[in-house]
Amino acid sequence: MKNIDELVKNVEKYKKTSVQQSFKSKKNTVAYVILEDKPRILKWYAPGFKRRMETEYKFLEGGSSTLNMPTICEKDEDNHVLIMSYILGENLCDVVNNEKTTFSEKKRLMILLAKWFKKFHSHFKTLDNYYIRGDSILRNFVLTDRIWGVDFEESRKGKPVEDIANMCSSILTTDPMFTSEKFQLCKIFVESYSKSVKWNLGDIWEEISYALLEKIQWRPEEEKMLREYSDKIRKRGLQS
């Protein structure tokens, strides 16, 4: 992954950009910047990721006027950069995992998150296909007076249950991991979503179980724990 300073120093159109904050990203370079005196998110895609840039652009263009998603300010194809509106808020992962956040507030956030997914899946659904946001983790959401989704480069055709299962996996495996409260929050999230949509999630426990196993490739040091909870959820559901 490149450093944002490389872009700012070497590309003429970005030389007056003031970098305010760089964000963690395993794939691309993402930063909050001041560009032409306006707060923006600048996303610089890694070489070979042009298709992901096109995907994100397509979904933001198709959904930002209706859904809580950033708007596109500019598509710089020459430099593989998307410039997007900046959403000033707290990362949802930090809020949910903050011990000072009350359980009632966390419950409210799970219900809002379920509503966000319901709106996304409904908005992009066609007669023949469902589309999912992909990379459904807590860190890809921002909290203001509402919940906003960010990072759509992995959006694609799929089954809604994939998003829901992956979000449950994210909730369970962010610190503190696999607590009784986390299992309760997942139940609230799944039930809120299920009651609000017309389609069936199918075997949600099996999907969550699989989503946990997928994490092993990124967190091999936690393989034993992930396999243990994957097995428990597949057999018993969200029982802590």
Secondary structure as UniProt FT lines:
FT   HELIX           4..10
FT   HELIX           12..14
FT   TURN            15..16
FT   STRAND          18..23
FT   STRAND          29..35
FT   TURN            36..37
FT   STRAND          38..44
FT   TURN            47..48
FT   HELIX           50..63
FT   TURN            64..66
FT   STRAND          72..76
FT   TURN            77..80
FT   STRAND          81..85
FT   STRAND          90..91
FT   HELIX           92..96
FT   TURN            99..100
FT   HELIX           103..124
FT   STRAND          131..132
FT   HELIX           138..140
FT   STRAND          141..143
FT   STRAND          147..149
FT   TURN            153..154
FT   STRAND          156..157
FT   HELIX           160..173
FT   TURN            177..178
FT   HELIX           180..196
FT   HELIX           204..214
FT   HELIX           215..217
FT   HELIX           220..222
FT   HELIX           223..236
//
